[in-house]
């Protein structure tokens, strides 16, 4: 398991081929939507779970990019844990 606090670190962590990418959109050095695009463009098998506090317009744009799950803040931690454990489709 890797952890990344910046967009640059997240791109680096993708090289490890994670099963899951749990992603915040607002990162100190850029928008996390670039990670969603990278996963899709490279046809990585990683599942993407986005956590965001953004408004409806940005939320629609992010959903259109194809992450498996999008969570709006405040985060329902129990549901997130169920998703990551594979108990929710």
Order of alpha helices (4+ residues) and beta strands (2+ residues): alpha-beta-beta-beta-alpha-beta-alpha-beta-alpha
